[in-house]
Structures are given as C-alpha cells and as structure tokens.
C-alpha cells in the first residue's frame, strides 16, 4: 500500500515504506528562468566573467549556461577560443564535469579504479573513481567503464540526478532511464534542451543540463529505520534540517545573488576592481553562512541592502551592468571579503537601445501624467511616433556620471533632455554619435534608468606600449598602465580584454574617460574597433537626415561636416557605423585594376560597354560602364560602340601572351556609382623601371622606393588567363624583374606591373589540401584531366579545381601530373572557370600498394618537393616548411608548443628542429578517422586532435617564423 505522510502542508519530505517512495504533491519550482526572461539583455550584454567563445553567439540558447559554467571552471572551452557546442563529450569527460560541479578536487591525482579499462594513469581515473565511490556511476556491467565512449543524453541525466541525491525518487518512478528523465523534467533540469534520446549528448546539451542543475536543491536522507525520510534542502523552515539550503553551488562555496549594480570605479569612489551591489535579502541563494552574511548587513525598511564586492581579475566590463537587473556569483576569498566571479543578466530586466536619429521629441511629466517620455519612430519608414515611458524617479547617467538637474527647478529628465539637444537650435542633435540605453528592471513597463554614452573617436598612428601612449590622428592618448589607482579597461569590438600590443596603425579607437581627459584621469574605457573604415566615393547625400552613401552603402555622419557628392577617400566609422573622420589623402586613386578585356555588349535589351578587370584584391570581375563617364577629369560618351578610349582595351590577351609594351596602359583606377556601374576611370602615371632589375627586399626598392601596401600585378606569364594581383611580399629578394611602377598623387609608388621575371603562381597564397582526386575526360574524351576537390584558407567548404595533363593548359611547376594525389599540398593559379594554368605540389603522401592485403593505402611519410619549396620560400629562414612527427604537446602563453622530430626545409636546404609553436590563427587541417573512413577536419588545431607521443606525422608552413598552415594526421596509418 502506498502511503503519503505530510508533516506540514509545505514540507518537502519523501517517505520510504515497503521499499516504495512517495513525494509531496507540491512540486518545487526551479529558482531560475533566466534564458526565457532575459534574452534581450543577454544579446546585448552577454555574461561577464569569462572570455566569450567564437562559436557560441550571445543569441544562442546555451550562451548563459556555457558562460556560467566556464566562469565556475566546471566546463570550459578549447585553447583556440572555441567551445564546440555540437561536439561530442565522452563519459570520462562528463565525469570530470560532474566532479567539478560537486566541488571535488580539481587537481586530480592518479587513482586506482574498479574498472578494467580505467588504469590509475588514465587522465580521468580520479574523477571516475570518485563518482563510483559516491555510487553516481556504476560502469557498463561487465567490469568496464568505456571512458572514451560518448556519454548519452540519458546517462548524463542519470549522473546529475544521482549527484543531486534524487536516485530514490527516480527508482520509484521507473528506474533507468524513465525515472531519471521524469525527475529531471520535474525539477526543470531539461528546460531549454532539445536532445535525442539514446543518442550521444553534445557539449552544448550537457552544458545546459549541468547549468540547470546548479540551482536545484539537493535531496538528503534525514531519517533511517523502518520509515526512511528524505528532505529537499531548499531552505524551508520545516523538517529535520530546518532552513538548510544546499545546491551544487553551495557545494562550490558559491552564492548566487540577484540585484542591481549601483556603482563602479567609473561613477563612484570605488577602486578599479570593486563594485557596489544592491539586493534584497530574499534574493540571496546560499547556505547558512551566506544567510549569516546577509543578516549582518544593514537593510532598509524594504529589506534592501548595498554591499561592495571585489571583482575577479578577468572581469573587465562590469560597468556595462550599471543599474541593470543582474545576477552575481560570489565566492568568499577571506573573512568578510567576497569576490564576484561572474555577472550575468537578471531574471526580470530588459533593455532597449535607441539612437538619436530615432528620437522625434520628449515629454516632461505634467499634471496627471506621472512619467516622462521619449517619442521615437519604431522604424525608418514610420510616420507616427511611439512612446517610451520613463519612471519619474528614474536615474540618468552620461558617460557613467550621474545626471542631475542644474537647480531645484530642473529635473534629472530635463537635464538629460538638454544633453541630447542642440544648444543653439534646441532640436534633437543629429551630427553626433550617442548611444542611449533604456533599462527596465521591475516589469512595470516604466523604464528605471537611462544610460547615455558618447565616445570620443580617433585613428591610431603609432603605439608606444612601453610609455603607454597611443598617437592618434587627432591627438595623443595616454594609458595609465602602472597606476593601480587608475581603472583602465581596454577591450576589442567583441568586448574581449586586450593590451596595447593589440593596437595597430589605422585601427579606430573609441574611448570614454573621467571628464573626457586623455591623461591624468581616474578611469578610462578604451575600445579598439580595428579597421573600421570604408574607402570609396560619396555617391549620394541626404543633408536633411545626415546621411551619405559610399559605394552604394548608407552611412550616418557624426562630428564632421557633411561630405559633398564625389568626395573620395577613406571614411572612418564609429561603433554605430557613422562617419566621424574622412581622410581625403587616401582617395580611391589607389583603387587599381588591370583591364583584361573590353567589349560592347549588345546582346541584351540594353547596349553598354563592359570591362573585365583584375582588381587589386585579385578578383576577376566584369563591370558595366555608364553611358557617360569621367576619364581623367573629362567627360566621355560611352553610349555607342564608337568609344575610342574603351575600344583600346578591347584586345584580349592572345595565345602568345599579353602585348607587354602596352601593359602599363591597361592599369587604371576606377569608381563605381550606386548601381555598381563604372562612372569614372583614371589612367596612371607609370614609369618603366627597366629590364632585369634586381629587387632589394631590405630597402623595398624595385627601380624606386615602393610603398608598404603597394599592389603587384603579375602579368608576366606566357599563358592566357595566367595573371594575378598580390602584395609586395610576393617579390623575391635579389630576383630580377622587368616592368613598371606607378606613382600616385602623393608621390608614393604604390603599384607595380611585372611583365617579365614574375612567377606563374602567387606564392603568398594559403596552401590547398587535396581531399580527393578523380580522373575525367575533356574535349569529348580527347584530353585527360583530374578533378581535384580541396580545402584552403581554413574554409570548411570543398572547392573544385581542374588540372589538365597537357602542359599548354596546366603547367606543372617543379612537379609532375602524377604528383596530384589525395593528401597532397599544392599551390596553383587558375582561370575563372576553375581550370588550373599552373600547379606546384609541395608535398604528398604516396599511395602504396600492399601486395598481401591487395589494397592501396596512404604512406605515413610526406614526400617533400624540395624544388617547389625552393621556389616558394625566400632567402629568409623564417619562411619555410617543416615536416616530421609529433612527440609531445605543451601549452605555452603563445599557443601550443609542439615538440617534434622534424626537418625544416628552406630555399637553401634543410635542418633538423625539435619544436614548433602553433597559434590559434593558423590554417589547420587534420586527417581523422570517422567510422572507419578518413576525413579532413578543417580548422581549430588543438592538442586533442592528436595524441602526444604517438608519432603522428605533420607538415607545416612557416611565414615569418609563424605557422601559417598545418596539416596533421591523427589517424593511425600503415607503415610503408
């Protein structure tokens, strides 16, 4: 007979009698509903306390879970900055996650286990043994644990349910797996999760499961004997363990508090690593020690108190949470001193961001109206305004400083209103870049705070990291690095912490500081927006709305005079995409192109000239020419076929190659209109630098001093369609060239046309890794060719290249046609149809025939083409190829130090080396074995792609002594 005994109507007792378990009719509700309630805030803010992952967007459902677990060091990502939410997680790895969530020793030592496949030296032996001792895991039933098998959804749920003490309840509800799934659903552990039962759980799924479990009060047995009693320790003032509160968080000595951040170093007298936090006594979730902490505070009549906390070192942007409903995770670091280890959006808050251009007017509270208001246009096409209602007691901040009325007659809202209006005209400002955020914390539809930020912008000229000085185009900015009393926040456009070493010439910076000062401030916030600019010409203007169009794209204007039609240059952009600075010296005169062909197209309904161009970005494009164009400042008609200027470009490169005497005449600069038609062409000032001129890399001279960013047009090949555009790094020191250099209006030599001496292939390109090769026939079966599918530039998309056996179509450079095999590393030049005009094979893994097995396999040794490497590399040993095997992998500050048995191949020969360092920026390709099939994994080289000491082979390309490309084989290959 099943019996339910209640000691109190709100008791969370479970009673076991006759081996049956019953529970109270009242189902406890989970304390958190974060994801469902604060999507808007999460999208804007994210979570403070960890470095954001490259593959977990702030809008992702698992963002809060992943960021919180990372801050608590329960489940973290990879060294390359990724989390791999769709990746698998093994049973051993999830044991480590559960152990960390339970607060067990994270510095795990080798531990003997009861499982035959988990020796003491296994990396997870401590975690598996610990959970086995706690009866959280039992193994596979045959004496094994299967540590490397993927953990399934049901297995992950069972481990968490048992870790929380709910196994007796799960057993009563049907046991494994049904009972555990029922319990998990009851206590909302599966909230927000889409998973397939009986399938491996992804890292994203187990992150959400574990995060959901953090707040679930644990269940413990409180009475033994004929009638066993369990109690859910949720802090209720009933039962054997009265008022006791215990969760996974409390096991980590972490408390969760919901409240509002009221002050930081930016707007108060706090130190640069402190915040003030206001919260209600009912919004503290922790054990008795934390309850004691709360009772020791002086609360106001409503139960609210404010307390100062220290921030963990890695929290750099806490000020973004000023006056926002939020959740902080606290850990006591010494008696009476508490450290914030993470901040995330709260359960009830929301925010709205608006721009000045959206605001029509404001309304001040008067009469029966008890709120102030901002009237705004909901969309660009709206003709009627809507209203944001702001609480009459709302707080206002301008660049973190509290905004108050100038006197007793002026309200804070009126002071805010004055900030957003032009002092002379009283109209809403239009020519400024101002960010306005409205904050609503209590769900009453009235905004509780208004935050205004107005950044100062500049462009980096030079950086002196030692002195802490950024020289800008407008002024110098001093970063007080050595003063501990100065709060310095430096982040990139994604909010990630950076140093002065991360700033480069032409980067756009945005900053706010105390009083707008460039030095001698108490705090400063600097954002490096990187190369935030666009080069082009103004196509359209809308002065009334402060809008211009550059290259057919709309931009607002902030802090500069309205540009005129036709103005050209580099337009530097703010955080919100407004133009704040125009550099007319960097005009579109640098928009070089090489004219490959011209034709008057009368096949369509409209007749027009078209130009086929090789652009400075090495793209072959076809543009239509407007009926009337400007050529060297003179108007030229292009309406008919009788346009002599364009007809001069009509002759295409013939079978014997280009007319080299006219190569300089084919280089132009051009401009497009808003419809992507050519509206202006300028010829260039080209000078012949001579025949067989030797290039000096140190002096950067080829007939004349060349600009750092000079465009190189290599049209020296004898084949049609074999041409490319590259940069100055493609020129080989002491090599001899024939051609021209182009001098621009600023007397800079920023373009070179190579007519003789250039290579068939652009050796600055990333290598290509061949994934597959098939034989095909061309010309109705008359010509042999290979269809090659390859990866390059770390793009996870197979591309196709056709390599023709005939040399007059595809020239094999220091290579042979038969070298084109699966696994080969190549560089090439190709036409627009993907037919290779030249190919060089850097290295390949030969196909070896096993007579006994009667099958082919890839050898485990790369055959290096030293002749090709000699052409690709220059005289600098920093540009080379390294081939060998991996002996050990160590994490260092610069990335992964890979100890090797390897040979380094350079232009002049080879040498043995014992290590290389791999950074996250390298183009990475890894051969992996998936279900018995060898596949290429693209990107994200990391240590667990290969096993140290296994002798897996690799080949890496070094540029400037940095690994640019690496191909690793993490499958066991046969010996040749």
VENWO-V106315 format. One record per helix or strand. SS is the DSSP state (a for helix, b for strand). FROM is the first residue (numbers start at 1). TO is the last residue. If there is no record, write none. Layout:
((SS FROM TO) (SS FROM TO))
//
This chain:
((b 13 17) (b 20 23) (a 34 37) (a 39 45) (b 48 48) (a 63 71) (b 88 88) (b 90 90) (a 91 101) (a 125 133) (b 150 150) (b 152 152) (a 153 163) (a 167 172) (a 178 186) (b 200 200) (b 202 202) (a 203 213) (b 219 223) (b 228 232) (b 234 234) (b 245 245) (a 248 251) (b 254 263) (b 274 285) (a 288 295) (b 304 311) (a 318 321) (b 322 322) (b 325 334) (b 337 345) (b 350 355) (a 356 358) (b 359 363) (b 371 377) (b 385 398) (b 401 402) (a 412 419) (b 421 421) (b 428 428) (b 435 440) (b 447 453) (b 456 464) (b 469 472) (b 476 478) (b 487 492) (b 497 497) (a 500 502) (b 508 513) (a 514 516) (b 523 530) (b 533 542) (a 543 545) (b 547 550) (b 553 557) (b 568 573) (b 578 583) (a 588 590) (b 592 601) (b 608 615) (b 620 631) (b 634 637) (a 644 647) (b 654 654) (b 657 657) (a 660 666) (b 667 672) (b 678 683) (b 685 694) (b 696 696) (b 701 701) (b 705 705) (b 711 714) (b 724 727) (a 728 730) (b 736 743) (b 749 756) (b 768 778) (b 783 792) (b 799 804) (b 811 812) (a 817 819) (b 825 830) (b 835 850) (b 855 864) (a 866 872) (b 880 892) (b 895 906) (b 909 918) (b 923 930) (b 933 938) (a 943 945) (b 953 959) (b 962 969))
//
